[in-house]
């Protein structure tokens, strides 16, 4: 270990000696303003001091000074690497100790943080003092949206308090409809993220199973039926589709356009994605297997293209054959 330290120390001494020598023989005095030249001069003198100190420590006939010299070199280097990490840690601790402001209104901000932290006692007290304002869509709906979004992201079976926060807001008469007409209903997000628990919760509260979400192709809101949104989920699609159909979603819902596809039915879209398990659900609820889109596509034509493709993770060949039999 000591041999490595000695090698490292003398390597640094050699580099410093070369830099100091080069600057002494041919100083760089041209260019830059007075402040820049002053900083350069200060660095030059610091390098000379560091060179002298390291030489003395390494030439002393003891081991301890050599370890000290190594520490004088390594600690500043580590410090430069650790400064960004420490800075991020400090910012994180600061945000925990002093929460960020989510809303300009201080009462609204306190409500939001009580919901986020699932502090039901504090939330109850705040609701009692602000119940009248919560019915105002511009004041109350953003809080309701926060509560639902956080429940979708952070709720686990061991943390039902997030649902309790939502129920408390609902009991207080909070506005559950966005004041902005281009906003998609919140349960559309639950369907697209594959969250059947939250989707059922919102459907039980009266959410429309035939609601429509944002069409990113046309840039228009309320275009894409929620059934199509639910199919986008990788792992929650089956449960979400079943829920929507059980609550009255139209199994013959049509998607206006998706790229080259025009007027695609939910059944055709499920087949296009290789989700024959979803096709069977739609057929059981009355989906039309003979529908032809405006661009002359059909379930049959899509399955002909996809006949060699079965997503084994979600669908089986047996399910594909059952869908074929319905055509």
Secondary structure, 3 states (H helix, E strand, C coil): CHHHHHHHHHHHHHHHHHHHHHHHHCCCCCCCCHHHHHHHHHHHHHHHHHHHHHHHHHHCCCHHHHHHHHHHHHHHHHHHHHHHHHHHHHHHHHHHHCCCCCCCCHHHHHHHHHHHCCCHHHHHHHHHHHHHHHCCHHHHHHHHHHHHHHHHHHCCCCCCHHHHHHHHHHHCCCCCCCCCCCCCCHHHHHHHCCCHHHHHHHHHCCCCCCCEEEECCCCEEEEEEHHHHHHCCCCCHHHHHHHHHHCCCCCCCEEEEECCEEEEEHHHHHHHCCCHHHHHHHHHCCCCCCCECCCCCEHHHHHHHCCCCCCCCCCCHHHHHHHHHCC
